[in-house]
Amino acid sequence: MENIAENATLLFKRVTQYSKSSLELLQLKTIDKVSDVLSSLSLVFCMIILLAMFTLFITIGFGFLIGQLLNNTALGFFAVSLFYLLLALIVYVFRTKLIIIPVGNLIISKFIDKEDLEQKEDLLKDN
């Protein structure tokens, strides 16, 4: 009877230890994924800022260039702003294809390991 009680106590300790280890592993995996996503988003954010600055200055340059060709600086800037309005309309029309799906796929791919996915597929095939 004591042997059964000792085995049950030992089993309970091991199950408790396994649960704690599994929880710690889950926490570490979550931290890894979140840090990966945040670092990727930080890079994208920095690139967007740099590209925005480039676009701003190139736009000013084109505005002055077109204004010089038309002998009216204001018309040059109106032409450039019309180009950006058309570009915005195109992006809005194709927003799902151009922005929503790629960004969603990027975030999902950062959270899902290909190795984990392959292991789960192998388990499903075995069953």
N, C-alpha and C positions, 0 to 999 in steps of 0.2 A: 504494500500500500504506500509506503514511504517512497519507494522507487517511482511509482506512478506520479506522486506529488512532485518529486524532484524533476522528473521529466517534463511535467506540465509547467513547472516554474521555469525551467531552462528553455522550453519552447516559447513561453510567453516573453522571456527576456530577448530571445533571438528575433521574434516577430516585432517586438518593440524597437530593437536595434535596426532591423531591416526597414521598418516604417520611417524611422528618423533618417536613415541613410537615403532612402528614396525621396523623402521630402527635401533633404539638402541637395541632392542631385537635381531635382526639379527646380529648386531655387537657382542653382548655378546655371542650369540651361536657360532659364528665363532671363537671368541677368546677361548672359552671353548674347542671347537673341536681341534683347532690348538695346544693349550697347552697340551691336552690329547695325541695327536699324537706325539708331540715333546718329552714329558716325556717318552712315551713308546719307542720311538726310542733311547732316551738317555740310558734307561735301557738296551736295546738290544746292543747298542754300548759298554757300560761298560762290559756286559757279554762277548761279542766277544773279547774284549781286554784281559780279565782275562782268557778266554778259550784259546786264542792264546798263552799267556804266559805259561799256563799249558802244552799245546801241544808242545811248543818249548822245554821245559825242559824234558818232558817225551820222546820226540824224541831224544834228545841228550843222555839220559840215555839208550834208546833202541839201539841207534847207537853204543855206547860203549859196551853194553852187547853182541850184535850180533858180533861186532868186536872181542871181547874176545873169543867167541865161535868159530869163524873162524880163530883166530890167526892173524887177519889183521883188524885194526880199520877202514881203508878206505873202505873195503868191507862191514863192518857193516853199515856205513853211506850210501853207495850206495844201500844196501838192503832197508834201511828205506826210502830213496828218491824214490826208485822204487815203494814202497808201496804208497807213496803220489802221485806219478804220476798216478798210477792206480785209486786211489781214486778221483783225479781230473778229469780223463776221465769219471768215473761213474757219478760224479756230473754234468759234462757238458752234458752228454747224457740225464740225467733225470732232467735237470735244470728247465724245466717248471713245472714238478710235485713237485720237492723238494724245489724250491726257488720262482719262479715267481708267481705261483698261491697262495701259502700260504701268502707271503708278501703282495700281492695285496688284498687278503681277509682281512688281518689284518688291513691294512690302511682303506679299505672301511668300515669295522665294527667299526672302531674308529670314522669315520665321520658320520655314519648313526646311529641314535638312534633307538633301537628296538621299543620304545614307539611311536616315530614319525611315523615309518613304519606301526605299527599296527593301528594308528589313520587314516592314509591315506588309508589303506586297508578297514577300517570300512566305511570311506566316500565313497569309490568306491562301496562297497556293497549296501549302502543305495541308491545310485543313480541308 
